[in-house]
Amino acid sequence: MSISDYYKNLRAKIGNELIFMPGVAGIIRNEQREILFGRKHNESTWGLIAGAIEIGETPAQAMIREALEETGLVIQPEKIIGVYGG
C-alpha cells in the first residue's frame, strides 16, 4: 500500500518540511523461530516488516495491518520490545 491520504494531505500542506511519522517494525517468527524478512518495492535489501501507524491505530493494530498488506499473513503481536525516537 502506498502512503495514506492523511500523510499525502499533510505533505501537500507542509512540503518537504520534516514531519513526525510514527511507525512500527515487527520481528515475525515461524514455528522454527526463523525471522521473516521482506523487500519493499523491489529494493535490493531485506528488512523487517514495517510501516507507518495510521491515525486512530494502536501500534499493535498497525503491525497487524502492515503484516497483512506486505505478506498476506495474519499475525498476533505478543509484546512491544522498545519505543525509539530521535
C-alpha positions as CSV (number, residue, x, y, z in Angstrom):
1,M,0.0,0.0,0.0
2,S,1.2,3.5,-0.7
3,I,1.2,6.4,1.7
4,S,-2.2,7.1,3.3
5,D,-4.4,10.1,2.4
6,Y,-3.7,11.6,5.8
7,Y,0.1,11.7,5.1
8,K,-0.5,12.8,1.5
9,N,-2.6,15.8,2.7
10,L,-0.1,16.6,5.4
11,R,2.8,16.5,2.9
12,A,0.8,18.8,0.5
13,K,0.4,21.4,3.2
14,I,4.0,21.4,4.6
15,G,6.0,20.5,1.5
16,N,9.4,19.0,2.3
17,E,9.4,20.0,6.0
18,L,10.3,17.3,8.5
19,I,7.2,15.6,9.9
20,F,6.8,13.2,12.8
21,M,5.6,9.9,11.4
22,P,5.3,7.1,14.0
23,G,5.9,3.7,12.7
24,V,6.2,0.0,13.6
25,A,8.6,-2.8,12.7
26,G,7.9,-6.4,13.7
27,I,10.0,-9.5,14.3
28,I,7.8,-12.1,12.9
29,R,8.9,-15.7,13.6
30,N,7.7,-19.0,12.3
31,E,7.4,-22.3,14.3
32,Q,11.1,-22.9,13.8
33,R,11.8,-19.5,15.3
34,E,13.2,-18.2,11.9
35,I,12.6,-14.5,11.3
36,L,10.6,-13.3,8.3
37,F,12.3,-10.5,6.2
38,G,10.8,-8.7,3.2
39,R,11.7,-6.3,0.5
40,K,9.6,-3.3,-0.4
41,H,9.1,-2.0,-3.9
42,N,11.7,-4.3,-5.5
43,E,14.5,-2.9,-3.2
44,S,17.7,-5.0,-3.1
45,T,18.0,-5.1,0.7
46,W,15.9,-7.2,3.0
47,G,14.4,-5.9,6.2
48,L,11.8,-6.3,8.9
49,I,8.1,-6.0,8.0
50,A,7.3,-2.4,8.9
51,G,5.3,0.7,8.1
52,A,3.6,3.9,9.4
53,I,1.0,4.0,12.1
54,E,-2.2,5.5,10.7
55,I,-4.5,7.9,12.6
56,G,-6.6,6.0,15.2
57,E,-4.4,2.9,15.2
58,T,-2.6,1.4,18.1
59,P,1.0,0.1,17.4
60,A,-0.4,-3.5,17.5
61,Q,-3.1,-2.7,15.0
62,A,-0.6,-1.1,12.7
63,M,1.7,-4.1,12.9
64,I,-1.2,-6.5,12.1
65,R,-2.2,-4.3,9.1
66,E,1.3,-4.0,7.8
67,A,2.0,-7.7,8.0
68,L,-1.3,-8.5,6.2
69,E,-0.6,-5.9,3.5
70,E,3.1,-6.9,2.9
71,T,2.9,-10.7,3.4
72,G,-0.7,-11.8,3.4
73,L,-0.1,-13.2,6.9
74,V,-2.5,-12.7,9.9
75,I,-0.3,-12.2,13.0
76,Q,-0.9,-11.7,16.7
77,P,1.6,-9.3,18.3
78,E,2.9,-10.6,21.6
79,K,4.8,-7.6,23.1
80,I,6.5,-4.3,22.4
81,I,10.3,-4.7,22.6
82,G,11.0,-1.0,22.5
83,V,10.0,2.5,21.7
84,Y,12.6,4.7,20.0
85,G,12.8,8.3,18.8
86,G,15.5,10.7,17.7
